[in-house]
Amino acid sequence: MDAETVIIHARFAPNGTIVEISERPTGLDPQDWFNFLSYQAADSYQALAGGRGVFRLTRSVVDALKTEATTKAA
């Protein structure tokens, strides 16, 4: 069983848009990747201070979400 936890870091601009987010698939802008994760894995999100937040997911879930996101973006 793959239990490796991946922490996807997101950084927000003062206006609330996403400036940077890790594990982003090629072809998706940061805001689209954040929106996709928010719909698919909202229960794994934790807001942090300073305009930041993280998603805590397993590697297998992140890989599956990346594949799904790139398929839908194409």
Secondary structure, 3 states (H helix, E strand, C coil): CCCCEEEEEEEECCCCCEEEECCCCCCCCHHHHHHHHHHHCHHHEEEECCCEEEEEEEHHHHHHHHHHHHHHHC
